[in-house]
């Protein structure tokens, strides 16, 4: 990037991404002006070597950055309206990489109608400084308000959208700790690299789900967030976990079925919606899934007490040694995440 | 930080900082909910080794993080209402450092009545990964709207608050490239480490200043932002630059006065407000300064044309080889910034 200034880069690659944002002023001011409204706000950071692989294509990294934030918005029942972007580039960054990154943003901005409102872009000279990305996403809450984590009631059902464990297996496939058939590997890796935020489903669940969260830290960990915030316990039926064909094939090939269930229940990066709803709402939940064209599985129940238990078909509790992806205790490591 | 999880750290150190923020939900949810309003939003990143020195005390770094964002808000005439925080800690971080960082945030949150609304906290394992901090600050615009960069008119006066160049000299003193008397060094270093956002002045300038920006990239560079956005040129009188006693003493001791003026005009990190206003507003501007108890100096004029010129008392233009602190072309280096 010799010769290019921060302002050149912003003008050439980022200002076009702000063309549709009224209060962004083409990124030519110090601040943006958001129109008067309630706002749901979420902020997630992605770091090379922690949340994505350093050799990942930057257009996909850009889209993942938006999508992990969109996934939070989806779980809260919100409709995204815009975002702010923070980039810290390593000194070695090439202009074509910034161009690819901006192109990825453009693709998903178009898909999700999500203009860029502002941000900050900088370079770090230190050797080993990783690409670090941050997005602050704004959205409009549903008429019924934001779906909270703390609204689960005793007796509620626990549901999850889509399938679980794919992204974790995709990461294992990428880091070569495990072998998969080529078609399965391709599917699993896509699920790791490019999550699908469940925005339509999230909107349909507003006023219906009693609590919700997106599965980013792993099923057990995220269920624990709902349980703790609601002051209750959650039991999850391992046999009810929705699995893709690829994940089911992997599970069948494993010698220790309990250990494999435990792995699927603690992988991170699924970006599905985990939510609770009263039993009286089962038909309504099923309809929400149909409207959103998103599969929904009923996987457990909310109980008195505390903690989260993963229970096998035999009725025995399955030990899950780790309660999910904890950014403070480990990073991306082959075969460990 | 062995043993402590992201959630422990958030609960212990960051949740108390969100106690006064209604829609922050004690940092126990995925997102925050901001009440219905117009919002000015600004986002600035600070990186160890670029924007502060790796050995700087983390309570001061925390306060600088808030203050550089508050300075943007001040220049836009806004009143800050809350912020989101992003932290990427190096693996080597000690819990007492996180505690010191949170303590610094608490001090300035109290001073500026600025609750924490949410954010993301993570750790990077890679050797050499620098502490990286990001804040997204929200505020209310003045009744007359946000002060923009692009409103300067031909014939307007150019003003700056406080004094210029202190922070740059403070950085030189810290990096030992230059010697200063002890009292001067202490003053200059404080100006580098702990800027004073000019919030009261910014509020008083709303509806009065035709354009404004805070001086973060250096006077020449930030004046160029106003000039470019307004489609005009700016002439700055070097002799009119407001200097502290310490900076004036430094200037007097220099052999090449023009070169020294050029340095003062291109140092970054002053976090003063640079603004334009019609000549008819001179009394009103002076009163705004008095109300805000902030010195204001008239240092130049807005002209037809383009670019920014620094002019000596002789009438000659002073060459400024570099147009300020550019995060894409260099980092903190002894004697270079």
HADDOCK unambig.tbl for C-alpha pairs under 7 A between the chains (distance, minus, plus):
assign (segid A and resid 5 and name CA) (segid B and resid 326 and name CA) 6.65 0.50 0.50
assign (segid A and resid 5 and name CA) (segid B and resid 328 and name CA) 5.29 0.50 0.50
assign (segid A and resid 5 and name CA) (segid B and resid 329 and name CA) 6.53 0.50 0.50
assign (segid A and resid 6 and name CA) (segid B and resid 326 and name CA) 6.65 0.50 0.50
assign (segid A and resid 6 and name CA) (segid B and resid 327 and name CA) 6.45 0.50 0.50
assign (segid A and resid 6 and name CA) (segid B and resid 328 and name CA) 5.17 0.50 0.50
assign (segid A and resid 28 and name CA) (segid B and resid 229 and name CA) 6.99 0.50 0.50
assign (segid A and resid 29 and name CA) (segid B and resid 148 and name CA) 6.66 0.50 0.50
assign (segid A and resid 29 and name CA) (segid B and resid 149 and name CA) 5.91 0.50 0.50
assign (segid A and resid 30 and name CA) (segid B and resid 42 and name CA) 6.76 0.50 0.50
assign (segid A and resid 30 and name CA) (segid B and resid 72 and name CA) 6.24 0.50 0.50
assign (segid A and resid 30 and name CA) (segid B and resid 213 and name CA) 6.98 0.50 0.50
assign (segid A and resid 31 and name CA) (segid B and resid 40 and name CA) 6.32 0.50 0.50
assign (segid A and resid 31 and name CA) (segid B and resid 41 and name CA) 5.45 0.50 0.50
assign (segid A and resid 31 and name CA) (segid B and resid 42 and name CA) 4.66 0.50 0.50
assign (segid A and resid 32 and name CA) (segid B and resid 40 and name CA) 5.62 0.50 0.50
assign (segid A and resid 32 and name CA) (segid B and resid 41 and name CA) 5.23 0.50 0.50
assign (segid A and resid 32 and name CA) (segid B and resid 42 and name CA) 6.58 0.50 0.50
assign (segid A and resid 33 and name CA) (segid B and resid 39 and name CA) 5.66 0.50 0.50
assign (segid A and resid 33 and name CA) (segid B and resid 40 and name CA) 4.60 0.50 0.50
assign (segid A and resid 33 and name CA) (segid B and resid 41 and name CA) 6.32 0.50 0.50
assign (segid A and resid 34 and name CA) (segid B and resid 38 and name CA) 5.74 0.50 0.50
assign (segid A and resid 34 and name CA) (segid B and resid 39 and name CA) 5.05 0.50 0.50
assign (segid A and resid 34 and name CA) (segid B and resid 40 and name CA) 6.37 0.50 0.50
assign (segid A and resid 35 and name CA) (segid B and resid 38 and name CA) 5.10 0.50 0.50
assign (segid A and resid 35 and name CA) (segid B and resid 39 and name CA) 6.87 0.50 0.50
assign (segid A and resid 36 and name CA) (segid B and resid 36 and name CA) 6.02 0.50 0.50
assign (segid A and resid 36 and name CA) (segid B and resid 37 and name CA) 4.35 0.50 0.50
assign (segid A and resid 36 and name CA) (segid B and resid 38 and name CA) 3.97 0.50 0.50
assign (segid A and resid 37 and name CA) (segid B and resid 36 and name CA) 4.34 0.50 0.50
assign (segid A and resid 37 and name CA) (segid B and resid 37 and name CA) 5.41 0.50 0.50
assign (segid A and resid 37 and name CA) (segid B and resid 38 and name CA) 6.83 0.50 0.50
assign (segid A and resid 38 and name CA) (segid B and resid 34 and name CA) 5.73 0.50 0.50
assign (segid A and resid 38 and name CA) (segid B and resid 35 and name CA) 5.08 0.50 0.50
assign (segid A and resid 38 and name CA) (segid B and resid 36 and name CA) 3.97 0.50 0.50
assign (segid A and resid 38 and name CA) (segid B and resid 37 and name CA) 6.83 0.50 0.50
assign (segid A and resid 39 and name CA) (segid B and resid 33 and name CA) 5.66 0.50 0.50
assign (segid A and resid 39 and name CA) (segid B and resid 34 and name CA) 5.04 0.50 0.50
assign (segid A and resid 39 and name CA) (segid B and resid 35 and name CA) 6.86 0.50 0.50
assign (segid A and resid 40 and name CA) (segid B and resid 31 and name CA) 6.34 0.50 0.50
assign (segid A and resid 40 and name CA) (segid B and resid 32 and name CA) 5.62 0.50 0.50
assign (segid A and resid 40 and name CA) (segid B and resid 33 and name CA) 4.59 0.50 0.50
assign (segid A and resid 40 and name CA) (segid B and resid 34 and name CA) 6.36 0.50 0.50
assign (segid A and resid 41 and name CA) (segid B and resid 31 and name CA) 5.46 0.50 0.50
assign (segid A and resid 41 and name CA) (segid B and resid 32 and name CA) 5.24 0.50 0.50
assign (segid A and resid 41 and name CA) (segid B and resid 33 and name CA) 6.32 0.50 0.50
assign (segid A and resid 42 and name CA) (segid B and resid 30 and name CA) 6.77 0.50 0.50
assign (segid A and resid 42 and name CA) (segid B and resid 31 and name CA) 4.68 0.50 0.50
assign (segid A and resid 42 and name CA) (segid B and resid 32 and name CA) 6.59 0.50 0.50
assign (segid A and resid 43 and name CA) (segid B and resid 119 and name CA) 5.25 0.50 0.50
assign (segid A and resid 43 and name CA) (segid B and resid 120 and name CA) 6.21 0.50 0.50
assign (segid A and resid 44 and name CA) (segid B and resid 119 and name CA) 6.99 0.50 0.50
assign (segid A and resid 44 and name CA) (segid B and resid 120 and name CA) 5.62 0.50 0.50
assign (segid A and resid 45 and name CA) (segid B and resid 120 and name CA) 6.45 0.50 0.50
assign (segid A and resid 50 and name CA) (segid B and resid 124 and name CA) 6.77 0.50 0.50
assign (segid A and resid 72 and name CA) (segid B and resid 30 and name CA) 6.22 0.50 0.50
assign (segid A and resid 119 and name CA) (segid B and resid 43 and name CA) 5.21 0.50 0.50
assign (segid A and resid 119 and name CA) (segid B and resid 44 and name CA) 6.98 0.50 0.50
assign (segid A and resid 120 and name CA) (segid B and resid 43 and name CA) 6.20 0.50 0.50
assign (segid A and resid 120 and name CA) (segid B and resid 44 and name CA) 5.63 0.50 0.50
assign (segid A and resid 120 and name CA) (segid B and resid 45 and name CA) 6.45 0.50 0.50
assign (segid A and resid 122 and name CA) (segid B and resid 327 and name CA) 5.49 0.50 0.50
assign (segid A and resid 122 and name CA) (segid B and resid 328 and name CA) 6.04 0.50 0.50
assign (segid A and resid 123 and name CA) (segid B and resid 327 and name CA) 6.09 0.50 0.50
assign (segid A and resid 123 and name CA) (segid B and resid 328 and name CA) 5.42 0.50 0.50
assign (segid A and resid 124 and name CA) (segid B and resid 50 and name CA) 6.77 0.50 0.50
assign (segid A and resid 125 and name CA) (segid B and resid 331 and name CA) 6.59 0.50 0.50
assign (segid A and resid 126 and name CA) (segid B and resid 128 and name CA) 6.97 0.50 0.50
assign (segid A and resid 127 and name CA) (segid B and resid 128 and name CA) 6.54 0.50 0.50
assign (segid A and resid 128 and name CA) (segid B and resid 126 and name CA) 6.95 0.50 0.50
assign (segid A and resid 128 and name CA) (segid B and resid 127 and name CA) 6.54 0.50 0.50
assign (segid A and resid 128 and name CA) (segid B and resid 128 and name CA) 5.17 0.50 0.50
assign (segid A and resid 128 and name CA) (segid B and resid 129 and name CA) 5.96 0.50 0.50
assign (segid A and resid 129 and name CA) (segid B and resid 128 and name CA) 5.95 0.50 0.50
assign (segid A and resid 129 and name CA) (segid B and resid 129 and name CA) 4.53 0.50 0.50
assign (segid A and resid 129 and name CA) (segid B and resid 130 and name CA) 6.32 0.50 0.50
assign (segid A and resid 130 and name CA) (segid B and resid 129 and name CA) 6.33 0.50 0.50
assign (segid A and resid 148 and name CA) (segid B and resid 29 and name CA) 6.66 0.50 0.50
assign (segid A and resid 149 and name CA) (segid B and resid 29 and name CA) 5.91 0.50 0.50
assign (segid A and resid 213 and name CA) (segid B and resid 30 and name CA) 6.99 0.50 0.50
assign (segid A and resid 229 and name CA) (segid B and resid 28 and name CA) 6.98 0.50 0.50
assign (segid A and resid 326 and name CA) (segid B and resid 5 and name CA) 6.59 0.50 0.50
assign (segid A and resid 326 and name CA) (segid B and resid 6 and name CA) 6.63 0.50 0.50
assign (segid A and resid 327 and name CA) (segid B and resid 6 and name CA) 6.43 0.50 0.50
assign (segid A and resid 327 and name CA) (segid B and resid 122 and name CA) 5.51 0.50 0.50
assign (segid A and resid 327 and name CA) (segid B and resid 123 and name CA) 6.07 0.50 0.50
assign (segid A and resid 328 and name CA) (segid B and resid 5 and name CA) 5.29 0.50 0.50
assign (segid A and resid 328 and name CA) (segid B and resid 6 and name CA) 5.21 0.50 0.50
assign (segid A and resid 328 and name CA) (segid B and resid 122 and name CA) 6.09 0.50 0.50
assign (segid A and resid 328 and name CA) (segid B and resid 123 and name CA) 5.44 0.50 0.50
assign (segid A and resid 329 and name CA) (segid B and resid 2 and name CA) 7.00 0.50 0.50
assign (segid A and resid 329 and name CA) (segid B and resid 5 and name CA) 6.56 0.50 0.50
assign (segid A and resid 331 and name CA) (segid B and resid 125 and name CA) 6.62 0.50 0.50
